Each structure stands twice: as C-alpha cells, then as structure tokens.
Amino acid sequence: MGEGRAKRSALDTGAARIVALGVFVLCAAILGYMHRGDLFPPEAVEETALNPEFVACRDKRVATVDKMLADGVIGDAQHKQFSDRATALCADKFPPNPAPVE
C-alpha cells in the first residue's frame, strides 16, 4: 500500500531544512565577524594625521634600533621585533591619533 509517506525520515521534513539553513547562516555570520579585518581592512592612517609627539618618539627609537642593526648588535628578526616594540611603546605614551578637542 502507500508506505512511501510513512517511512519518511524527520531529517527530510521542511522544518529540518529550515533549521539547517539557519545553522548555515549563523556559522557564516560568525566566520564573517571573526574575519572582518580580512574582509574589510581598516583604512590606512595618513602620516599628517598622526600626533607629532608620537612621530618624534617613534622616529627617535626606530633610529636607535636601526643603528643597533647597522652595528651588528642585533639581527634582522630582532630588528623587526625591536622596531615593533619601539613603535608600540611610543603609541602607549603618545596616542598616534589624538581625539579632536571640541
């Protein structure tokens, strides 16, 4: 007789497909949020918009690190690491983009 309808799995129903679509959309949204920096990279900061104290500090400290590299005190890998740390230190002391005064 008509046993085709009686043996239909619960996973073949319309509600199950809607739930699966919802899970897919949720996962895609989470991945999009996690990789938002890769999908929509932040705009580059113009050099003129930087805090002058930050620029002076960064230039002084990076010049010191460059001299250490030229003197052979540090290697290329350390140069990159030290330069990044020097820039971070100056950014901590003098925020690169000060808030506008109203």
C-alpha positions as a Python dict, from the first residue, in 0.01 Angstrom:
ca = {
    (1, 'M'): (0, 0, 0),
    (2, 'G'): (112, 363, 49),
    (3, 'E'): (418, 304, 267),
    (4, 'G'): (627, 577, 95),
    (5, 'R'): (489, 851, 319),
    (6, 'A'): (509, 652, 642),
    (7, 'K'): (885, 583, 614),
    (8, 'R'): (985, 950, 562),
    (9, 'S'): (1266, 1050, 799),
    (10, 'A'): (1237, 1350, 1030),
    (11, 'L'): (1550, 1489, 864),
    (12, 'D'): (1367, 1514, 533),
    (13, 'T'): (1098, 1750, 660),
    (14, 'G'): (1072, 2115, 569),
    (15, 'A'): (1132, 2222, 930),
    (16, 'A'): (1462, 2032, 943),
    (17, 'R'): (1578, 2202, 624),
    (18, 'I'): (1489, 2544, 766),
    (19, 'V'): (1686, 2466, 1083),
    (20, 'A'): (1983, 2354, 871),
    (21, 'L'): (1966, 2676, 669),
    (22, 'G'): (1956, 2874, 993),
    (23, 'V'): (2264, 2695, 1127),
    (24, 'F'): (2446, 2762, 799),
    (25, 'V'): (2361, 3133, 807),
    (26, 'L'): (2465, 3158, 1173),
    (27, 'C'): (2801, 2989, 1103),
    (28, 'A'): (2862, 3213, 802),
    (29, 'A'): (2782, 3520, 1015),
    (30, 'I'): (3021, 3409, 1290),
    (31, 'L'): (3302, 3346, 1039),
    (32, 'G'): (3237, 3681, 875),
    (33, 'Y'): (3256, 3855, 1212),
    (34, 'M'): (3574, 3674, 1310),
    (35, 'H'): (3744, 3768, 981),
    (36, 'R'): (3601, 4119, 946),
    (37, 'G'): (3951, 4266, 943),
    (38, 'D'): (4047, 4045, 649),
    (39, 'L'): (3726, 4109, 458),
    (40, 'F'): (3715, 4484, 523),
    (41, 'P'): (4069, 4606, 606),
    (42, 'P'): (4089, 4928, 805),
    (43, 'E'): (4183, 5239, 615),
    (44, 'A'): (4547, 5342, 628),
    (45, 'V'): (4624, 5628, 866),
    (46, 'E'): (4770, 5930, 694),
    (47, 'E'): (5104, 6044, 828),
    (48, 'T'): (4981, 6403, 864),
    (49, 'A'): (4700, 6293, 1097),
    (50, 'L'): (4944, 6142, 1347),
    (51, 'N'): (5031, 6302, 1676),
    (52, 'P'): (5362, 6492, 1630),
    (53, 'E'): (5492, 6372, 1968),
    (54, 'F'): (5426, 6012, 1861),
    (55, 'V'): (5608, 6063, 1531),
    (56, 'A'): (5910, 6220, 1706),
    (57, 'C'): (5925, 5940, 1965),
    (58, 'R'): (5886, 5668, 1702),
    (59, 'D'): (6149, 5815, 1472),
    (60, 'K'): (6399, 5851, 1758),
    (61, 'R'): (6350, 5498, 1890),
    (62, 'V'): (6344, 5331, 1547),
    (63, 'A'): (6662, 5519, 1455),
    (64, 'T'): (6827, 5371, 1765),
    (65, 'V'): (6715, 5022, 1661),
    (66, 'D'): (6840, 5084, 1306),
    (67, 'K'): (7179, 5184, 1447),
    (68, 'M'): (7189, 4861, 1651),
    (69, 'L'): (7128, 4667, 1329),
    (70, 'A'): (7397, 4860, 1142),
    (71, 'D'): (7645, 4796, 1424),
    (72, 'G'): (7570, 4425, 1414),
    (73, 'V'): (7434, 4412, 1768),
    (74, 'I'): (7104, 4259, 1654),
    (75, 'G'): (6991, 4053, 1355),
    (76, 'D'): (6711, 4110, 1104),
    (77, 'A'): (6449, 3917, 1303),
    (78, 'Q'): (6533, 4110, 1619),
    (79, 'H'): (6528, 4436, 1423),
    (80, 'K'): (6166, 4382, 1323),
    (81, 'Q'): (6069, 4281, 1676),
    (82, 'F'): (6252, 4574, 1840),
    (83, 'S'): (6107, 4823, 1590),
    (84, 'D'): (5756, 4697, 1658),
    (85, 'R'): (5812, 4723, 2032),
    (86, 'A'): (5953, 5075, 2000),
    (87, 'T'): (5650, 5183, 1797),
    (88, 'A'): (5415, 5024, 2050),
    (89, 'L'): (5591, 5199, 2337),
    (90, 'C'): (5557, 5537, 2168),
    (91, 'A'): (5192, 5465, 2084),
    (92, 'D'): (5133, 5389, 2452),
    (93, 'K'): (5296, 5715, 2565),
    (94, 'F'): (5156, 5936, 2288),
    (95, 'P'): (4839, 5809, 2118),
    (96, 'P'): (4900, 5831, 1740),
    (97, 'N'): (4560, 5987, 1666),
    (98, 'P'): (4463, 6219, 1949),
    (99, 'A'): (4095, 6283, 1997),
    (100, 'P'): (3989, 6617, 1849),
    (101, 'V'): (3933, 6892, 2104),
    (102, 'E'): (3587, 7042, 2079),
}
